[in-house]
C-alpha cells in the first residue's frame, strides 16, 4: 500500500490543524491533504472538529447486500445489480438502475448473490484509483493544495484500496472521464457522472475478496455537498 494507507492505518499518525478552523490540514506521509471541516482514515472515521455536521462514530453494518440497496434507494440513490461478485453491469446496463423499492425486492430473488452499484444519475463521484502504478489519493492531495480544500463528503473505501468521493452533481454539463489530466499529466482520478456507475458497499471486490465499505455514515443525495467552484472551473471536464 502507498503512504496514504500506511499512515491512515497507523493510530499514531499526525493531524495538524491550520491557523483557522477551516480548512483542516491532514499530514500524511510528508504531504498535506485538505478537507473542509473533517479528515478521513481508512476503514474508520475520526471526528476532528466540532463544526462538521456528520457524526462519524456510527458506521452502518449490513449483513445482506440488498438490505443496503434498500437504504440507498430510500436516500435517493439510483441502484443497480451487478453480476455475482463482479463489477460489471447486467445486460441492460445502467438503464436498469432504479429507485423503486419493489424493483429491489425482485432483484433479491432474481440475483441473490449479486453485487450492487450506484448510477451517477444525480450525483458526481471522484473515483480515486490506488494500486502499484498509480495513486489517486496523492493526486487529489496535490490538486487540493492548489485549488483549495474539498468539502466534508460521503466517502467509500473500495475493495481494491481506492476511494469514491460522493458529491452533488453540478449544474454545468460535466463530462465523465477516466484519468483526468492536471497540469499536463494524467491523474488516477476518474470522473463518474451521468450514465456511469460505481460499485457500492457492501459489495465484494472480485479480485481481492475485500468488501467495499463506507468511511462513516451514509448521507442522502439531497445532503451531499457541492464541489467548490474553483474545482468545477479548473478541474472538471465540462461541455459548453
N, C-alpha and C positions, 0 to 999 in steps of 0.2 A: 504494500500500500504506500501511497505517497505521503508527503509531510502532513497534509490535511488530516488524513485518517489517523496517522500515528499520534498526532498531538491531540486530536479530538477524543481519542480513546484513552488518553493519558489524564488521569484525575489531577495531576499536578501541573497542568498547563497554565499559562499565564493569561489573565484577562486584564486589559488595560483600558480604562475609560478616558475619553478625551477631555479637553478642558471644560466643555459644557456637557449637559446631559444628552445632547444629540450631536453627532451620532455616537454610537458605541464602537470603539476600535477593538477588534479581537486579534491579538498577536498569535500567529500560527506559523511556526517554522521559519521565522525571520521576516515574514511579511504580514501586512495588516489586511483583514477582511472587514469591510464596513457594513454595518446593518443599522437601520434606523430604529433604535429602541430595543433591540434584542440580539442575541447571538445563539447559534445552534451548535450542538455537539452530535456526533454520530450516535445513533440509537436512542439517546436521551436528550431532552431539552433541559437547560438550566436557566432559570429566570434570573436575569442580571440587572433589571431595572424595573422600578415600580410603574413606570408610565406605559409599559407595553400592555395592551388590553387583554392579551391571551394568557390563560393560566396553563403553563406547560407541565404541570405536575401530574395531570391525569391522562396518561396515554391510553387510548382506546384499545381494547383487546377483543378480537373476533375469532371465534372457533371455526366459522364457516365463511368461505369467500362470498357467498351470495347474501349472507347476513350483512356483510359490509356493503355490498352493492345496494341493498335496500336503503341503508343510511345515506349513501352518496346521492341516490336519487332524491331522497327527501330534502337534501341540502342543495338541490338544483343542478347536479352534475349529470351529463349525458353518459350513460354506462353502456358498455357492450361486452359480450362474451368473447374470449379468445380461445384458441384451440387448447386442448387439455395440456396443462403445464407447459404452455408455449407463449410466445409473444406475438403471434400472428393472428390477424383477424379471421373470422369465419368467411365463407364465400361472399356474403352480402356486404362485407367490408364495414366501413364507418357508417354506411347508410342504415345499418342495423342498430345503431346507438339509440337509446331510449331513456326517457324519464318516467315511463309508465310502470308502476309497481306490478300491475298484472302481467306485463311482459317479463319482468324479473322472475315472477313465480313460474312462468312457463320455462324459462331457462334452467331453473333449478332441477327440473326433471329431464329436460332435453339435453343439457350439458352439465351433468352433475360434478364433473371433475375439471371444469373449465377455469382458466384464469379470467380476470376481468380487466377491462381497460376503461379509460375516460377519454371521450372525444372532446377536442378543444373547440367545440361549437361556440361556447360562450365564455371561454377563458383563454389566457395566454400562459404558456408554460415555457420556462427556460430549462432546457434539458442539459445538465452538465455531465458529460461523459468522463469517466475516470478509468484508466487502465494503464498498462505498462508503457504505452506510447503517447498518451495524452492525458491532460488533467484540466477539465473544465472548471474545477474549483479554483485552481491557481489563476486561470484566465479571468474568471469573474472577479477575483480579488484585485488583479492588476487593473481591470477596467473600472472597477468601483473607486479605485484610487484617483482616477481622472474625472469620472462622471458624477461621483458622489455616492452616498450610501443607498443600498436597496431598502425597501420598506420591510418591516417585520411581516413575513408572509407564511403561508402554509408550505411546508417542505416535506417531501417524502424521500426516503433513502432507498435506492434501487437495490435489487438483489446482486447487481454487478459492482456495487460500490460507488455509483454516481448519485446524483441528486436531481429532483424535479422541484422547481420553484413555481408555485401557483400564484398567478396574478390576474387582476381584472383585464378583460380584453379591451384594448384601446379603441377609441372611436375611429382612428385612422385605419386604412386598409393595410394591415401588416401582412407581409409575405412569409409563409413558412419556409424555413431554410435549414439545411444541415451545415454545420461548420461555418457559422457567421464569421466574416472577416473583420479584423480590427487592426488598424494601423498597418495594413499591407500583409497581415498574417492570418491564416485560417485558425480559428479557435476550436476548442472542443465543446462549444455551446451550440445547441440546436434550438431553433425557434419553432415551437409547436403551437399552431393556431389554425382555426377553421376546420377543414376536413382532414385533420390529423388526429392521432391519439397517443396516449402514453399508457404503459402498464401500471395498474393501480394496486396498492396494498389491499389485502394481504396475499397477492398472487405470488407464485413460486417462480424464481428465475430458472429457466430451462437448463442452463449450463452449470450454475453454481449450486442450485438446490436451496438457495437462501431466499426467504420471503421478503418481499417489499414491505416497508413499514413507514408509518408516519413518525416524524420527529416532532411530536406534540399533538394536541387535539385537532380534530378535523374542523374546518371552517366553511360555512355556507358560501356559495358562489357570490351572494349579494354582499358579503363582508370581506371579500378579497380586496387587498389594496391595489392601487394603480401603480404602474411603473412610473417613476419620476419623468417629468417632461424632457429633461436632458438626455435620459436614456432613450426615450422614444425618438427624439430628433437625431441623435448621433449614433445610436447603436442598432436599432431595429431596421430591418429592410422593409421599406414602405412603398406601396404603389400609389403614385399621384395621378 
